[in-house]
């Protein structure tokens, strides 16, 4: 049915299909409804190589893709890849074929591994620095143990154990995707209920009663919907055949249906193609314009339907539904006479015990946050108190510096000359001041002594001349003043 190029590509899918489909699983946007292709002639299918930019979402995605790309360049390994089923690949049988690949490929794989180890060491060091451990030596070998997809004990060459680890790690990581998704949705639902209960606590009795009545009305409205067909059943597929494809339900043919909805023409239903088949059923349950309908729940319902069909139909567990697997499933009783499908409102995501534990966990987290907030506030208050003390000390220090500067200035600068009345200050006191002034000047300016002596001589001469010019009665006054104490 397929050409050699198609076979080579899908042999590759058996190895990394667990990786490639994660991109589709991570898409939360609404899956578009398939186009009506019954009225046009389908062009000849052209199988193209997978885009090089496919991202699995794994932190070692680039390393994984580069290893697979180089292994496919080896003819021997590619041949073995075509003849090995998924279960043998998971068990590590394909990894042993690494010993037979060409030297050029092995050399390139060695280089890829060294680059990946260096990348991990850089990430470890960067994280260590961010966490404040700049002064502590990093034990890269010990920290590399957490990365199970490569053998850290041998960071230089790519060996059989490295390929085995890589395949098993990618398989395990992607197999746990649905489980992790369930847990994430459960937390979402419990948080939504927790927020609703907390909101009720803020209301008075009348408001709380009205809010509870409104909540029950919304639940009833959401539950009032047309019958939902069991995903993957004949009735569900016939409805798509009629409403989406525009065909008579009496003419329903499973093989024709498969070819119509194999949108990329590769001979398989991948997970996105399966999810697109459930759009009509989801439209019965959810309307984005309705207050009672949660679009997050709609996407969870879609993924639940896809997961259910995969578990029922995908017999080799490669996360792809081949035409043979699909045709086999159409002959089962579950396809012809399915049980009713329990929607999310009929199948609560969490138990009462889980809700209780969740709220206790939130309460502990809130208490820890309050404690941390109180500790931080104490630290802030203490820092502010210390800052105030530092500011006060700074002011005192500045005042002391200013005082010392004033004292220094008073000591170095001569005092200003003061003119007083002759009879206001005793002559001996005035002389003492004059002598102190003279001594201070002489201490700092010894050269001024000569000038000072000359000035004193001139002053003495002027005083004698003045005494001689006075009338006879006034000439006795200075002498009397000199006898005063």
C-alpha positions, 0 to 999 in steps of 0.5 A, a space after each residue: 500500500 505504501 511506497 518505500 519512502 513511506 515505509 521508511 518513514 513509518 519505521 522511524 515512527 515506531 521508534 520515536 512515535 512516543 516522542 512526536 505525538 506529544 506535540 499533538 497532546 500539548 495542543 489545547 486549542 480546539 481541533 478543527 473539524 475535518 473537511 468534506 472530501 467526498 465531493 472532490 477527487 483526492 490528489 495522489 498522496 505525497 509523503 513528505 519527510 517529518 519537519 526537522 523542527 518537531 519539538 517533543 516538549 522534552 528537555 532533551 528533545 534536540 539531543 533525541 532528534 539528532 541521535 535518531 537522525 544520524 542513526 538513520 543515516 546508517 544503512 545497517 541500522 535503518 534496515 534493522 529499524 524496519 524489521 523491529 517492532 515497538 515492543 522489542 525497541 522498548 526492551 532494548 533489542 534495537 540498541 544492541 545494533 549500535 555496535 554495527 553502525 559505521 565509524 562515521 556515525 559513531 564518531 558523530 554520536 560521540 560528539 553529540 553526547 559530549 555536547 549534551 553533557 556540556 550543556 547539562 553541566 552549564 545548566 547545572 552551574 547556572 542553576 547553582 549560581 541562581 540559587 546563591 551557591 557561587 562560592 561552593 564547588 559544583 559536583 557535576 558528576 553527582 548532579 548528572 545522575 538525575 538525567 537518566 537518558 544518558 550514561 553520565 559515567 562515560 561523558 565522552 563516547 556514545 555507547 549501546 547503554 546510551 541509546 537504550 537509556 534514551 529510548 526508555 526515558 523518552 518512552 517512559 516520559 511520554 507514557 506518563 503524559 496522560 497520568 500527569 494530565 489527569 493530576 493537573 486537571 484534578 488540581 484545577 477542579 479542586 482549586 475551582 471548588 476551593 475558590 467557590 467555597 472561599 467566596 461563599 465565606 465572604 457573603 452574608 446568609 442571604 447572598 450565600 443562599 442566592 449564590 448556592 441556588 445560582 450554582 445549582 442552576 448552572 449545574 442543571 443547565 450543563 447537564 441538560 444536553 443531548 445524548 452523548 454517543 460512546 467515543 469510537 462506537 458505530 453510532 458516534 462515527 455514523 453521526 460524523 459520517 452524516 453531519 460532517 461528511 454529508 453522507 447517508 448514514 445507511 451507506 456507512 462504510 468503516 474503511 471509507 470512513 477511515 480514508 476520509 478522516 486520515 487527513 494526512 493520508 499516511 494510513 494511520 489515525 494519529 491522536 489529533 485525527 482521532 480527537 477531531 472525530 469527537 468535535 460533534 459530541 463535544 458540541 452537545 456538551 459545551 458552548 463557549 457562550 454559556 456561563 455554565 460551560 467550562 472550556 478547560 473541561 471541554 478539552 479534558 473531555 476530548 482527551 478522555 475520549 481520545 485516550 479511551 479509543 486508543 486503549 480500546 483500538 491501539 493493540 500494539 500501543 504505538 499511539 497510532 491506529 492503523 487501518 487493520 486495527 481500526 477494522 478489527 475494532 469495528 467487529 467488536 461488540 463495543 463498537 456495535 453495542 457500546 455502553 453509555 459514556 459517562 461525561 465529566 459531570 457524571 464522573 467527578 475528577 476527585 474524591 471528598 478525601 482528596 478535596 479535604 487533603 487538598 484544602 489542608 495542603 492549601 491551608 499549610 501553604 497559606 500559613 507558611 506564607 503568612 509566617 514568611 511574610 511576618 518574618 520578612 516584616 520583622 526583618 524590614 522593621 529591624 533594618 529600618 531601626 538600624 537605619 535610623 540608628 545609623 542616621 542618628 550616628 551620622 548626624 552626631 558625627 557630622 556635628 562633632 566634625 563641625 565643632 572640631 572645625 570651629 575650634 580649629 578655626 578659633 585657634 588659628 585666626 587672631 581675635 578681632 581688635 576691640 576699641 574700648 574707653 580708657 577708663 572702661 578696662 583697667 590698664 593692667 588688664 588691657 595690657 595683659 590682653 595685649 600681651 596675650 595677643 602679642 604672644 599669640 602672634 609671635 607664636 604663629 608669626 615670629 617674624 612679626 616681633 620686629 614690627 610689633 616692637 616698632 609699633 610699641 615705640 611709636 605708641 610710647 612716643 605719641 603718648 608722651 607727646 600727647 601728655 606734654 600737650 595737655 594743660 597742666 591740670 590734665 597732665 596729672 590724670 594718667 598718673 592718678 589712673 596708674 595708681 588705681 588698682 
